[in-house]
């Protein structure tokens, strides 16, 4: 069995708070919990929205926190990220796609394809022709090996009205592409700060609650002006892969109140 840890949306800031919580406390606790309980994992993936607005200091600070992990951590970019800042402070595989934060990880019995859905200046995502061509090439390699795709923006509506407004643009084209490859077994998606799951074009997908704050449920109705984080704890996921099958377990690593003091330390 191969164990993968999946995290998303830490929204790390080197100072201050976000949505009333201290993102440094939440991230440090998640890493400590993983080290204690899942140090045998093959690797960990963080599916985007790594930092806040202070790009240089936030990526530099984030890198020191990730260095505390006993498990190798591989990160993606989301709408709040910056490719140049990422590349300046965080590692990428040597064969990562030039100009984009896109790469493949191989573990026992599976391939993990990590995608770049970042669209500069937008909270929505995009997956341009250049990135599509790269993905086609990767999917044609080792077609008999189960392949799992990690990405930030969902390519479909999830029944989360406000988040659905900022999903992957031209998501149908992306789904048309991947549905033609039977080796694609599962999609792992960040961005929405809520756990959901289902199938799309016959492919299972799952989204994950954030390491930082959680978005409210779609009902009662809310908008971005009235947004208030849900009083729900953060979690990460433990993926177990064996003989082409996968199990996803959601793990609460602290209480909702943990980190809500929004302490100022870096």
ROGUBA-309251 format. One record per residue: x, y, z negated of N, C-alpha, C, O, CB in turn. Coordinates in steps of 0.1 Angstrom, whole numbers, plus 5000, padded with zeros to 4 digits. Glycine has a CB too. Example, Ala and Ser with C-alpha at 12.3 -4.5 7.8 and 13.67 -1.06 7.14 Angstrom:
residues 2
  nc1  nc2  nc3 cac1 cac2 cac3  cc1  cc2  cc3  oc1  oc2  oc3 cbc1 cbc2 cbc3
 5132 4943 4922 5123 4955 4922 5132 4967 4922 5142 4967 4915 5113 4955 4910
 5128 4978 4929 5137 4989 4929 5129 5000 4921 5134 5011 4920 5141 4994 4943
END
This chain:
residues 266
  nc1  nc2  nc3 cac1 cac2 cac3  cc1  cc2  cc3  oc1  oc2  oc3 cbc1 cbc2 cbc3
 5008 4988 5000 5000 5000 5000 5009 5012 5000 5019 5013 4993 4990 5000 4988
 5005 5022 5008 5012 5035 5008 5003 5046 5001 4991 5047 5005 5015 5039 5023
 5009 5053 4992 5001 5064 4985 5006 5078 4990 5018 5080 4991 5003 5063 4970
 4996 5086 4994 4998 5100 4998 4990 5109 4989 4979 5106 4985 4994 5102 5013
 4997 5120 4984 4990 5130 4976 4986 5141 4986 4994 5146 4993 4998 5135 4964
 4974 5145 4985 4969 5156 4994 4964 5168 4985 4955 5166 4976 4957 5152 5003
 4969 5180 4987 4965 5192 4980 4961 5203 4991 4965 5201 5002 4976 5197 4971
 4954 5213 4987 4952 5224 4996 4949 5237 4989 4945 5237 4977 4939 5220 5005
 4951 5248 4996 4948 5261 4992 4952 5265 4978 4944 5269 4970 4933 5263 4993
 4966 5265 4976 4970 5270 4963 4969 5285 4961 4969 5290 4950 4984 5266 4960
 4969 5293 4973 4969 5307 4973 4979 5313 4962 4976 5322 4954 4954 5312 4969
 4991 5308 4963 5002 5312 4954 5004 5327 4955 5006 5332 4966 5014 5304 4956
 5005 5334 4944 5010 5348 4943 5021 5349 4933 5020 5343 4922 4998 5358 4940
 5031 5356 4936 5043 5357 4927 5039 5366 4915 5046 5366 4905 5055 5363 4934
 5028 5373 4915 5023 5381 4904 5008 5383 4906 5003 5382 4917 5031 5395 4903
 5002 5387 4894 4988 5390 4895 4979 5377 4895 4984 5366 4893 4985 5398 4907
 4966 5380 4898 4957 5368 4898 4948 5369 4910 4949 5379 4918 4948 5369 4885
 4941 5358 4913 4931 5357 4924 4919 5351 4919 4919 5341 4913 4938 5349 4936
 4907 5357 4922 4894 5353 4918 4894 5350 4903 4888 5341 4898 4890 5340 4925
 4902 5359 4895 4902 5358 4881 4910 5347 4875 4909 5345 4863 4888 5356 4876
 4919 5340 4882 4927 5330 4877 4942 5332 4881 4945 5339 4890 4922 5316 4881
 4950 5325 4873 4965 5326 4876 4969 5314 4885 4969 5303 4881 4973 5325 4863
 4972 5317 4898 4975 5306 4907 4988 5299 4904 4989 5287 4908 4975 5311 4921
 4997 5305 4897 5009 5299 4893 5007 5288 4883 5013 5277 4884 5019 5309 4887
 4998 5291 4873 4995 5281 4863 4988 5269 4869 4992 5257 4866 4986 5287 4852
 4979 5271 4878 4972 5260 4885 4982 5251 4893 4981 5239 4892 4961 5265 4894
 4990 5258 4901 5000 5250 4909 5010 5242 4900 5012 5231 4903 5007 5260 4918
 5015 5249 4890 5025 5242 4882 5019 5230 4875 5025 5219 4874 5031 5251 4871
 5006 5231 4871 4999 5220 4864 4997 5209 4874 4998 5197 4870 4986 5225 4858
 4993 5212 4886 4991 5202 4896 5003 5194 4899 5003 5181 4900 4985 5208 4909
 5014 5201 4900 5027 5194 4903 5031 5185 4891 5036 5174 4892 5038 5204 4906
 5030 5191 4879 5033 5183 4867 5024 5170 4866 5029 5159 4863 5031 5191 4854
 5011 5172 4869 5002 5160 4868 5006 5150 4879 5006 5138 4876 4988 5165 4871
 5010 5154 4891 5014 5145 4901 5027 5138 4897 5028 5126 4899 5016 5152 4915
 5036 5145 4892 5049 5139 4888 5047 5128 4877 5053 5118 4877 5059 5150 4882
 5037 5131 4868 5035 5122 4857 5027 5109 4861 5030 5098 4857 5027 5129 4846
 5017 5111 4870 5008 5100 4873 5010 5094 4887 5005 5083 4889 4994 5105 4871
 5016 5101 4896 5018 5096 4909 5032 5099 4915 5033 5102 4927 5007 5103 4918
 5042 5097 4907 5055 5099 4911 5060 5088 4921 5070 5090 4927 5064 5099 4899
 5052 5078 4923 5055 5067 4932 5049 5070 4946 5050 5062 4955 5050 5054 4927
 5043 5082 4948 5037 5085 4961 5048 5086 4972 5059 5091 4969 5029 5098 4961
 5045 5082 4984 5055 5084 4995 5058 5098 4998 5069 5102 5002 5050 5076 5008
 5047 5107 4997 5049 5121 5000 5036 5128 4996 5026 5122 4993 5052 5123 5015
 5036 5141 4997 5025 5149 4995 5023 5159 5006 5033 5164 5012 5026 5157 4981
 5010 5163 5009 5007 5173 5019 4999 5184 5013 4990 5181 5005 5000 5166 5031
 5002 5196 5016 4994 5208 5012 4989 5214 5025 4996 5219 5033 5002 5218 5003
 4975 5214 5026 4970 5218 5039 4966 5232 5040 4954 5236 5044 4957 5209 5042
 4976 5241 5038 4974 5255 5041 4969 5265 5031 4966 5261 5020 4966 5256 5053
 4969 5278 5035 4966 5289 5026 4975 5288 5013 4971 5286 5002 4951 5289 5021
 4988 5289 5016 4999 5286 5006 5001 5299 4998 5003 5297 4986 5012 5283 5013
 4999 5311 5003 5004 5323 4997 4993 5334 4998 4983 5332 5003 5017 5328 5002
 4997 5345 4991 4989 5357 4992 4994 5368 5002 4998 5364 5012 4988 5363 4978
 4994 5380 4998 4997 5391 5007 5012 5395 5007 5017 5401 5016 4989 5403 5004
 5019 5392 4996 5033 5396 4995 5041 5384 5001 5047 5376 4993 5037 5398 4979
 5042 5384 5014 5047 5372 5021 5061 5368 5016 5062 5356 5013 5048 5376 5036
 5071 5377 5016 5084 5373 5013 5085 5368 4999 5090 5357 4996 5093 5384 5014
 5080 5375 4989 5081 5371 4975 5073 5359 4972 5076 5350 4964 5077 5383 4966
 5061 5358 4978 5052 5347 4975 5058 5334 4981 5058 5324 4974 5038 5349 4982
 5063 5334 4993 5069 5322 4998 5082 5318 4990 5084 5306 4987 5073 5323 5013
 5090 5328 4986 5102 5325 4978 5098 5319 4965 5104 5309 4960 5110 5338 4976
 5088 5325 4958 5083 5319 4946 5077 5306 4947 5079 5297 4939 5073 5329 4939
 5069 5304 4958 5062 5291 4960 5073 5280 4962 5071 5269 4956 5054 5291 4973
 5084 5283 4969 5094 5273 4971 5100 5268 4958 5104 5256 4957 5105 5278 4980
 5101 5277 4948 5107 5273 4935 5097 5264 4928 5102 5255 4921 5110 5285 4926
 5084 5266 4929 5074 5257 4923 5074 5244 4929 5074 5234 4922 5060 5264 4923
 5074 5243 4943 5074 5231 4950 5087 5222 4947 5086 5210 4947 5073 5233 4965
 5098 5229 4944 5110 5222 4941 5109 5214 4928 5117 5206 4925 5122 5232 4940
 5099 5217 4919 5097 5210 4907 5092 5196 4909 5092 5187 4901 5088 5217 4898
 5086 5194 4921 5080 5181 4924 5090 5170 4926 5100 5171 4932 5071 5182 4937
 5087 5158 4920 5095 5146 4923 5090 5139 4935 5097 5129 4940 5093 5137 4911
 5080 5144 4942 5075 5138 4954 5077 5148 4965 5075 5160 4963 5059 5135 4953
 5082 5144 4977 5085 5153 4988 5072 5159 4993 5062 5152 4996 5092 5145 4999
 5071 5172 4993 5059 5180 4997 5061 5186 5011 5071 5192 5014 5056 5191 4986
 5051 5184 5019 5051 5189 5033 5039 5198 5034 5027 5194 5030 5051 5177 5043
 5041 5210 5039 5030 5220 5039 5026 5224 5053 5033 5222 5063 5035 5233 5032
 5013 5229 5054 5008 5234 5067 5005 5249 5065 5006 5254 5054 4995 5226 5070
 5001 5255 5076 4997 5269 5075 4982 5270 5077 4976 5263 5084 5004 5277 5086
 4977 5280 5070 4963 5284 5071 4961 5298 5075 4971 5304 5079 4955 5281 5058
 4949 5304 5074 4947 5317 5078 4954 5328 5070 4957 5338 5075 4932 5320 5078
 4957 5324 5057 4964 5334 5049 4980 5333 5050 4987 5339 5042 4960 5332 5034
 4984 5324 5058 4999 5322 5059 5005 5330 5070 4999 5337 5077 5001 5307 5061
 5019 5328 5071 5027 5336 5080 5038 5326 5085 5046 5321 5077 5033 5349 5074
 5039 5323 5098 5048 5313 5102 5063 5317 5100 5070 5309 5096 5046 5311 5117
 5066 5330 5102 5080 5334 5099 5083 5333 5084 5094 5328 5081 5082 5348 5104
 5074 5337 5076 5077 5336 5061 5078 5321 5057 5086 5318 5049 5066 5342 5053
 5069 5313 5063 5070 5299 5060 5084 5293 5064 5090 5287 5055 5059 5291 5067
 5088 5296 5076 5100 5290 5081 5112 5295 5074 5123 5289 5073 5102 5292 5096
 5111 5307 5068 5123 5313 5061 5125 5306 5047 5136 5307 5042 5120 5328 5059
 5114 5300 5041 5115 5295 5028 5112 5281 5026 5115 5275 5015 5107 5304 5019
 5105 5275 5035 5100 5261 5033 5106 5252 5044 5107 5256 5056 5085 5260 5033
 5109 5239 5041 5115 5230 5051 5104 5225 5061 5092 5224 5058 5121 5219 5043
 5109 5222 5072 5102 5215 5083 5110 5204 5088 5122 5205 5088 5097 5225 5094
 5104 5193 5093 5111 5183 5100 5119 5188 5112 5115 5198 5118 5102 5171 5104
 5131 5182 5115 5139 5188 5126 5132 5187 5139 5134 5196 5148 5152 5180 5126
 5123 5178 5141 5116 5177 5154 5102 5183 5153 5093 5180 5162 5114 5162 5157
 5100 5193 5144 5087 5200 5144 5086 5208 5157 5096 5212 5163 5087 5210 5131
 5074 5211 5161 5071 5219 5173 5077 5233 5172 5074 5240 5162 5056 5219 5175
 5084 5237 5182 5089 5251 5182 5078 5261 5182 5068 5259 5188 5099 5253 5194
 5080 5272 5174 5071 5283 5174 5058 5281 5166 5051 5290 5163 5067 5287 5188
 5055 5268 5162 5044 5265 5154 5048 5256 5143 5058 5249 5143 5033 5258 5163
 5040 5256 5132 5042 5247 5121 5034 5234 5123 5024 5232 5117 5038 5254 5107
 5039 5226 5132 5032 5214 5136 5042 5202 5137 5053 5204 5143 5025 5216 5150
 5039 5191 5131 5049 5180 5131 5042 5167 5127 5030 5166 5124 5060 5183 5120
 5050 5156 5128 5045 5143 5125 5053 5137 5114 5066 5138 5113 5046 5134 5138
 5047 5130 5105 5053 5123 5094 5050 5108 5096 5038 5104 5099 5049 5128 5080
 5059 5099 5094 5057 5085 5095 5059 5078 5082 5069 5080 5075 5066 5079 5106
 5049 5071 5077 5049 5063 5065 5047 5048 5069 5043 5045 5080 5039 5068 5054
 5048 5039 5059 5046 5025 5062 5031 5023 5067 5022 5026 5060 5048 5017 5049
 5030 5018 5079 5017 5015 5085 5009 5026 5090 4997 5024 5093 5010 5008 5075
 5014 5038 5091 5006 5050 5095 5014 5061 5100 5026 5063 5097 4997 5054 5084
 5008 5070 5108 5014 5083 5112 5005 5094 5107 4993 5093 5108 5016 5084 5128
 5011 5105 5102 5004 5116 5097 5007 5128 5107 5019 5131 5108 5007 5120 5082
 4997 5134 5113 5000 5145 5122 4995 5157 5115 4983 5159 5112 4993 5143 5136
 5004 5167 5113 5001 5179 5106 5000 5191 5116 5010 5194 5123 5012 5182 5095
 4988 5197 5117 4985 5207 5127 4986 5221 5122 4985 5224 5110 4972 5204 5133
 4988 5230 5131 4989 5245 5129 4976 5251 5136 4975 5251 5148 5002 5251 5135
 4967 5255 5127 4954 5261 5133 4954 5276 5130 4944 5283 5131 4942 5255 5127
 4966 5282 5126 4966 5296 5123 4964 5305 5135 4969 5303 5146 4980 5300 5117
 4956 5315 5133 4953 5326 5143 4957 5339 5137 4949 5344 5128 4938 5325 5148
 4968 5345 5141 4972 5358 5135 4961 5368 5135 4954 5371 5145 4984 5363 5142
 4959 5375 5123 4949 5385 5122 4935 5381 5120 4925 5389 5121 4950 5394 5133
 4933 5368 5118 4919 5362 5118 4918 5352 5106 4928 5345 5103 4915 5356 5131
 4906 5352 5100 4904 5341 5090 4899 5328 5097 4900 5318 5091 4893 5346 5080
 4894 5330 5109 4891 5318 5117 4903 5312 5123 4914 5318 5122 4881 5321 5129
 4902 5300 5128 4914 5293 5133 4913 5291 5148 4903 5293 5154 4916 5280 5127
 4925 5288 5154 4925 5284 5168 4935 5273 5171 4944 5270 5163 4929 5297 5177
 4933 5266 5182 4942 5255 5186 4944 5257 5201 4936 5251 5209 4936 5241 5182
 4954 5264 5204 4956 5268 5218 4961 5257 5227 4963 5245 5222 4967 5279 5219
 4962 5259 5240 4965 5249 5250 4979 5243 5247 4981 5231 5249 4965 5254 5264
 4988 5251 5242 5002 5246 5239 5002 5236 5228 5008 5226 5229 5011 5258 5236
 4994 5240 5218 4993 5230 5206 4985 5218 5210 4988 5207 5206 4986 5237 5195
 4975 5219 5219 4967 5208 5224 4976 5198 5231 4976 5186 5230 4956 5212 5232
 4985 5204 5240 4994 5195 5248 5003 5188 5239 5006 5176 5241 5002 5204 5258
 5008 5194 5229 5017 5187 5219 5010 5176 5212 5015 5165 5211 5023 5197 5209
 4998 5179 5208 4990 5168 5201 4987 5156 5210 4988 5145 5206 4977 5174 5196
 4984 5159 5223 4982 5148 5232 4994 5139 5233 4993 5127 5233 4978 5153 5246
 5006 5145 5234 5018 5138 5235 5020 5129 5222 5025 5118 5223 5030 5147 5237
 5017 5135 5211 5019 5127 5198 5009 5116 5197 5013 5105 5192 5017 5137 5186
 4997 5118 5202 4987 5107 5201 4990 5096 5211 4986 5084 5209 4973 5113 5204
 4997 5099 5221 5001 5088 5231 5012 5080 5226 5015 5068 5231 5005 5095 5244
 5020 5085 5216 5030 5077 5210 5025 5067 5200 5016 5070 5193 5041 5086 5204
 5030 5055 5200 5026 5045 5190 5011 5044 5189 5005 5046 5179 5032 5047 5176
 5004 5041 5200 4989 5041 5201 4983 5031 5192 4971 5032 5189 4984 5040 5215
 4990 5021 5188 4984 5010 5179 4986 5013 5165 4981 5005 5156 4991 4997 5183
 4993 5024 5161 4995 5027 5147 4984 5037 5142 4982 5047 5149 5009 5034 5145
 4977 5034 5131 4967 5043 5126 4972 5057 5124 4983 5059 5118 4961 5038 5113
 4965 5067 5128 4969 5081 5128 4959 5089 5120 4947 5088 5122 4971 5086 5142
 4964 5097 5111 4956 5106 5102 4960 5120 5105 4972 5124 5104 4958 5102 5087
 4950 5129 5107 4953 5143 5111 4950 5152 5099 4939 5151 5093 4945 5147 5123
 4959 5160 5096 4958 5170 5085 4957 5184 5092 4966 5187 5101 4969 5170 5074
 4948 5192 5088 4946 5206 5094 4940 5215 5084 4934 5210 5074 4938 5205 5107
 4941 5228 5086 4934 5237 5077 4920 5240 5080 4911 5238 5072 4942 5250 5077
 4917 5245 5092 4904 5249 5096 4895 5237 5101 4900 5229 5109 4904 5259 5107
 4883 5236 5096 4874 5225 5101 4870 5228 5116 4867 5240 5119 4862 5224 5093
 4870 5218 5124 4866 5220 5138 4851 5219 5140 4846 5220 5152 4873 5210 5147
 4843 5218 5129 4829 5216 5130 4822 5224 5119 4828 5228 5109 4825 5201 5130
 4809 5227 5121 4801 5233 5110 4799 5222 5099 4797 5211 5102 4788 5239 5115
 4799 5227 5087 4798 5217 5075 4786 5220 5067 4784 5214 5056 4810 5218 5066
 4777 5229 5072 4766 5233 5063 4769 5242 5052 4762 5243 5042 4759 5221 5058
 4781 5249 5053 4786 5259 5044 4786 5272 5051 4796 5276 5057 4800 5255 5038
 4774 5279 5051 4772 5290 5061 4784 5300 5062 4788 5303 5073 4760 5297 5058
 4789 5305 5051 4799 5315 5051 4812 5310 5056 4819 5316 5064 4801 5321 5037
 4816 5298 5052 4828 5291 5057 4827 5287 5071 4836 5288 5079 4832 5279 5048
 4815 5283 5075 4813 5279 5089 4815 5291 5099 4819 5288 5111 4798 5274 5091
 4814 5303 5094 4816 5315 5103 4831 5316 5106 4835 5323 5116 4811 5327 5096
 4840 5310 5098 4854 5312 5100 4861 5298 5102 4872 5296 5097 4861 5319 5089
 4854 5289 5109 4860 5276 5112 4869 5277 5124 4872 5288 5129 4849 5265 5114
 4874 5266 5129 4882 5265 5141 4874 5270 5153 4864 5264 5156 4888 5251 5143
 4879 5280 5160 4873 5284 5173 4875 5273 5183 4885 5267 5184 4879 5298 5178
 4865 5271 5192 4866 5261 5202 4868 5247 5196 4876 5239 5202 4877 5264 5212
 4862 5245 5185 4863 5232 5178 4858 5220 5187 4863 5209 5185 4856 5232 5165
 4848 5223 5195 4843 5212 5204 4854 5206 5213 4855 5194 5215 4832 5216 5212
 4863 5215 5218 4874 5211 5227 4884 5202 5219 4889 5192 5224 4881 5223 5233
 4886 5206 5207 4895 5198 5198 4889 5184 5196 4896 5174 5197 4898 5206 5185
 4876 5184 5192 4870 5171 5190 4869 5163 5202 4871 5150 5202 4856 5173 5184
 4867 5169 5214 4867 5161 5226 4881 5155 5228 4882 5143 5233 4864 5171 5238
 4891 5162 5225 4905 5157 5227 4907 5145 5218 4911 5134 5223 4915 5168 5224
 4905 5146 5205 4909 5136 5196 4900 5124 5197 4904 5112 5193 4910 5141 5182
 4887 5126 5201 4878 5114 5201 4882 5105 5212 4876 5094 5213 4864 5119 5203
 4890 5109 5221 4895 5100 5232 4906 5091 5228 4911 5083 5236 4899 5108 5244
 4911 5091 5215 4922 5083 5211 4917 5075 5199 4916 5080 5188 4934 5093 5207
 4915 5062 5201 4910 5053 5190 4920 5052 5178 4916 5047 5168 4907 5040 5195
 4933 5056 5180 4942 5055 5169 4940 5066 5158 4945 5065 5147 4956 5056 5174
 4932 5076 5162 4928 5087 5152 4918 5081 5142 4906 5078 5146 4923 5100 5159
 4922 5079 5130 4913 5073 5120 4906 5082 5110 4895 5078 5105 4921 5063 5112
 4911 5094 5108 4905 5102 5097 4911 5117 5099 4922 5118 5103 4909 5097 5083
 4902 5126 5096 4906 5141 5095 4906 5145 5081 4897 5142 5073 4897 5149 5104
 4917 5152 5077 4918 5158 5063 4919 5173 5065 4928 5178 5071 4930 5152 5055
 4909 5180 5059 4907 5194 5062 4907 5203 5050 4901 5199 5040 4894 5196 5070
 4913 5215 5050 4913 5224 5039 4903 5235 5041 4893 5233 5047 4927 5230 5037
 4907 5247 5037 4901 5260 5040 4888 5263 5033 4885 5274 5029 4898 5260 5054
 4879 5253 5031 4865 5256 5026 4864 5256 5011 4854 5261 5005 4856 5246 5032
 4874 5252 5003 4874 5252 4989 4862 5244 4983 4858 5247 4972 4874 5266 4984
 4858 5234 4990 4847 5225 4985 4849 5211 4991 4854 5210 5002 4833 5231 4989
 4846 5201 4983 4847 5187 4988 4834 5184 4996 4823 5185 4992 4848 5177 4977
 4837 5179 5009 4826 5174 5017 4832 5162 5025 4844 5161 5025 4820 5185 5027
 4823 5154 5030 4828 5143 5038 4817 5139 5048 4805 5142 5046 4832 5131 5029
 4820 5132 5058 4811 5127 5068 4818 5121 5080 4830 5117 5079 4802 5139 5073
 4812 5121 5092 4818 5117 5104 4814 5127 5115 4804 5133 5114 4813 5102 5108
 4823 5128 5125 4821 5137 5136 4827 5130 5148 4838 5126 5148 4827 5151 5134
 4818 5128 5158 4822 5120 5170 4827 5106 5166 4836 5101 5173 4833 5128 5178
 4822 5101 5156 4826 5088 5151 4839 5087 5143 4843 5077 5139 4828 5079 5163
 4845 5099 5140 4857 5100 5132 4854 5105 5118 4848 5115 5117 4867 5109 5139
 4858 5097 5108 4855 5102 5094 4863 5115 5091 4875 5116 5096 4859 5091 5084
 4858 5123 5083 4865 5135 5078 4862 5138 5064 4852 5133 5058 4861 5148 5087
 4871 5145 5057 4869 5149 5044 4875 5163 5041 4886 5165 5047 4875 5138 5034
 4869 5171 5034 4874 5184 5029 4877 5183 5014 4872 5174 5008 4865 5196 5033
 4884 5192 5009 4889 5191 4995 4888 5204 4988 4889 5215 4994 4904 5187 4995
 4884 5203 4975 4885 5215 4967 4899 5220 4966 4909 5213 4968 4879 5212 4953
 4900 5233 4963 4913 5240 4963 4921 5237 4950 4915 5234 4939 4911 5254 4965
 4934 5239 4951 4942 5240 4939 4940 5252 4931 4942 5253 4919 4957 5239 4942
 4934 5262 4937 4932 5275 4931 4917 5276 4927 4912 5269 4918 4936 5287 4940
 4909 5285 4933 4895 5287 4929 4886 5279 4939 4890 5275 4950 4892 5302 4930
 4874 5276 4934 4864 5269 4942 4853 5278 4947 4849 5287 4940 4858 5257 4933
 4850 5276 4960 4839 5283 4965 4825 5279 4960 4824 5267 4957 4839 5282 4981
 4816 5287 4959 4802 5283 4954 4795 5274 4964 4798 5275 4976 4794 5295 4950
 4786 5266 4959 4778 5259 4968 4769 5268 4977 4768 5280 4974 4768 5249 4960
 4764 5263 4989 4757 5272 4998 4744 5278 4992 4739 5288 4997 4755 5265 5011
 4738 5271 4983 4726 5275 4976 4728 5276 4961 4734 5267 4955 4714 5266 4979
 4724 5287 4955 4717 5299 4961 4726 5307 4970 4738 5307 4969 4712 5308 4950
 4720 5313 4980 4727 5320 4990 4736 5331 4985 4733 5337 4974 4717 5327 5000
 4747 5333 4991 4757 5343 4987 4764 5349 5000 4763 5343 5010 4768 5338 4977
 4770 5360 4998 4778 5366 5009 4792 5370 5003 4794 5369 4991 4771 5378 5016
 4801 5374 5012 4815 5377 5008 4815 5389 4999 4824 5390 4990 4824 5380 5020
 4805 5399 5000 4805 5410 4991 4801 5406 4977 4805 5412 4967 4795 5421 4996
 4792 5396 4976 4788 5391 4962 4796 5379 4958 4792 5372 4948 4773 5388 4963
 4806 5375 4965 4813 5363 4962 4818 5362 4947 4824 5372 4942 4825 5361 4971
 4815 5351 4941 4821 5348 4928 4825 5333 4928 4817 5325 4931 4810 5351 4917
 4837 5331 4924 4842 5317 4924 4833 5308 4915 4828 5312 4905 4856 5316 4919
 4831 5296 4920 4823 5286 4912 4830 5282 4899 4842 5281 4899 4820 5274 4921
 4823 5280 4889 4829 5275 4876 4831 5260 4877 4824 5253 4869 4820 5280 4864
 4840 5256 4886 4843 5242 4888 4858 5240 4887 4865 5249 4891 4837 5237 4902
 4862 5229 4882 4877 5227 4881 4883 5224 4894 4876 5219 4903 4880 5215 4871
 4896 5226 4895 4903 5222 4907 4907 5207 4907 4906 5200 4897 4916 5230 4909
 4911 5202 4919 4915 5188 4920 4924 5187 4932 4925 5195 4941 4903 5179 4920
 4930 5175 4933 4937 5171 4945 4932 5157 4948 4925 5151 4940 4953 5172 4943
 4937 5151 4959 4933 5138 4963 4944 5128 4964 4956 5132 4967 4926 5139 4977
 4941 5116 4961 4951 5105 4962 4946 5096 4973 4935 5090 4972 4953 5097 4948
 4954 5095 4984 4951 5086 4995 4959 5073 4994 4971 5073 4993 4954 5094 5009
 4952 5062 4996 4958 5049 4995 4956 5043 5009 4944 5040 5013 4952 5040 4984
 4966 5039 5016 4966 5034 5029 4971 5019 5029 4982 5017 5024 4974 5042 5040
 4963 5010 5034 4967 4996 5035 4960 4989 5046 4948 4989 5047 4964 4989 5021
 4968 4983 5055 4963 4975 5066 4953 4983 5074 4943 4977 5079 4956 4962 5060
 4956 4995 5077 4948 5004 5085 4936 5009 5078 4928 5017 5085 4943 4996 5097
 4934 5006 5066 4922 5012 5058 4927 5022 5049 4939 5023 5045 4915 5000 5050
 4918 5032 5045 4922 5043 5036 4911 5045 5026 4899 5044 5029 4925 5055 5044
 4916 5048 5013 4907 5052 5003 4911 5066 4998 4923 5068 4997 4908 5041 4991
 4901 5074 4995 4904 5088 4990 4898 5089 4977 4886 5087 4975 4897 5098 5000
 4906 5092 4967 4902 5094 4953 4904 5109 4949 4916 5114 4951 4909 5085 4943
 4894 5116 4944 4896 5129 4940 4900 5129 4925 4894 5123 4917 4882 5137 4942
 4910 5137 4922 4916 5137 4909 4915 5151 4903 4922 5161 4908 4931 5133 4909
 4908 5153 4892 4907 5165 4885 4920 5166 4876 4922 5157 4867 4894 5167 4876
 4928 5176 4878 4941 5177 4871 4941 5187 4859 4951 5188 4852 4952 5180 4881
 4930 5195 4858 4929 5204 4847 4915 5208 4845 4907 5205 4854 4939 5216 4848
 4912 5215 4835 4898 5220 4833 4896 5233 4841 4905 5239 4845 4895 5222 4818
 4883 5237 4842 4880 5249 4849 4887 5261 4841 4892 5270 4848 4865 5251 4849
 4887 5261 4828 4892 5272 4820 4907 5274 4822 4913 5284 4819 4888 5270 4806
 4914 5263 4825 4929 5263 4826 4934 5273 4836 4930 5272 4848 4934 5249 4829
 4941 5283 4832 4946 5293 4841 4937 5305 4843 4941 5315 4849 4949 5287 4854
 4926 5305 4836 4916 5316 4838 4921 5329 4830 4915 5339 4831 4903 5312 4834
 4931 5327 4822 4936 5338 4815 4943 5348 4824 4946 5360 4820 4946 5334 4803
 4947 5343 4836 4953 5352 4846 4965 5359 4841 4967 5371 4842 4943 5362 4852
 4974 5351 4834 4986 5357 4828 4995 5363 4839 4996 5358 4850 4994 5346 4820
 5003 5374 4836 5010 5381 4846 5024 5375 4849 5030 5379 4859 5013 5395 4841
 5028 5364 4842 5042 5359 4845 5043 5353 4859 5034 5348 4864 5046 5349 4834
 5055 5354 4864 5058 5348 4877 5062 5334 4876 5065 5327 4886 5069 5356 4885
END
